[in-house]
Amino acid sequence: MELDLGNLEQAVRRTIVLGVDRREAWRKLADADGLSSWLAEEVDLEVRAGARGTIRLAGDDIRLVEVEEVESMRRLSLLWREPDGEPSLVEITLEDTEHGTQLTVIEMPTFALRVLAASIESQGHAGRGPRMLAALV
């Protein structure tokens, strides 16, 4: 059986290699000040599993945010949505490279994840959750 990955077209993936070690890169993920230095104009969020807050992107573009998972020095998983919108899963991961730290951001609407999960389950593929998404995208 072949897995239909058509729903992954909904995903946005950005990768950049930062010229810093993972410890320095993690500092830009581990708290609101660090996140606001590159992710958004303003961040009101404690970076710990279960925390809720807000992120203001450019202008008045607000996202309500919930921290799903934190894997120190490695990964941050968020659910965010516009105040009246559907949520998206946002995965931010760090990996060592010979030139520094690779930062990858993947955003996918949760409705697409549900469709993808149902497709995977019906076709007998193992694996679930954000790590599965990161491996597929």
N, C-alpha and C positions, 0 to 999 in steps of 0.2 A: 504494500500500500504506500502511496505517496502522500505526504502531508501537504495540504493546501495552505500556503503561506500568503495568500492574497490579502488577508487582513493586516499583515505586517506593513502594507503600504501606508497605513495610518500612523505608523511610528516615525518619529523624528530622531535621528541619531547624529550627534556631533562628537568629534574626537579631536583632541589637541594634545601635543606633547609640551609639557611645561618644563622649563629649564631649571627646575628645583627638585629636591628630593621629596619623597613621599611625606615625610614629617611636615615639611613646609607647606606642601599642597593640602594636607589634611587640615592645617590651621585655617584655610580658606573655606572649609566645609563644616568645621566643628562648632561654629557659633554664628549668631546673627550678624555680628560685625564683619566676619570673614565672608559670609554669603553676600552681604550687601556690597562688598567690594567688587563683585563680578557678576552675580546672578541677577540682582534687582536693584532698584533705586533705594528701597527700604525693606528691611526684614524684621518682623516682630515674631520671633520663633526661638524656642529653646530646642537645641538639637539633641533630642533624646526620644527613644521609642514612646509613642503615645502622645507626645506633645502636639498641641494645636496652636496655630497662629495665622499670621497673614504675611503676604509678600506683595509689595507694590512694584510692578514692572514700570515701563515707561508711561508717563502721564498718570492717568487714573485707572490703569489696568490692574485690578486687584485679584489676587488668588487667595482663597482660603486653603490652608495647608494643614495636613496631619503627617507627622513623622511615623512611617511604618516600621522601618528597621534602621539600626545604626550598627555597622560593623567597623569599629574603630580602625583608623588608618587605611581603610579599604573601600567602604561602601556606605552610601546614604540613600534610603528609599523613601520617597514622599508620595502622598496622594494630594493633588491639588486641583482646584476647580474655580471657575468664575463663580461669583455669588449665586447666580441662577443657572449654572451650567453643570454638565456632566463631569465627573472626575477623570483625571488622567493619572497614570502611574509615572513617576519621574525617578529614574535610577541614575545615580551619579557614582561612578566607580573610579578608583585609582589603581594603576598598575605600574610597576617599575619598568623602565626601559634603559637602554645604555645612554640615552641623551637626557634623562630626567624622569618625569612621571607622566604617564599618559592619563589624561582625564577624559572620560567618556560620559556623555549625558544622553540618556534615551528617554523619550516621552511617548507614551502610548495611551490613547483613550481606553478606559476600563471596559467599555462595551466591546471593543475589538479584542481585548484580552479574554473576555468571556467567550466570544465566538471561537477564538483560537484554542482556548482550553477545551471546549466541547469537541472541536475537530481533533485535537490530539488524543483526548480520551476515547473518542469513538474509533480512532485508528490504532489504539493500543500502544501509543508512545508513552514512555515513562517521563517523569519530571513535571514539576509544577513551579509556579511562582516567578518572581523577578529574575532569578538566576537563569531559568529556562528561557525567558524572554531575551536576556542579554546574550545568551548563546545563539539564539536564532536570528537576531537582528543583525 
